[in-house]
Amino acid sequence: MGTRIERSFRGISERLAIRYLTNLGGERVDDSTVEGEDWSASISSESVGIGPSLTLTEVTVVFEGEAETLDPLVEDFARKAMRAGG
């Protein structure tokens, strides 16, 4: 796999990220990995502080595959995540 794209999204859960990726044509491999025909995505999360007293979940998705496959996939995923997240 030739290209690696890392994107972070706030306000969504790992479970929701996995659901979005499976809706975009992937299959869940394990608790943090989804694979499609020409791509794979690894998901992790952490709590991040926003200001003095607020925290949000930040989910990081690392997409790997060929650029021509990843570009529309990442765009479609980001569109879904922005509707749900903050």
Disulfide bonds with the S-S distance in Angstrom:
none
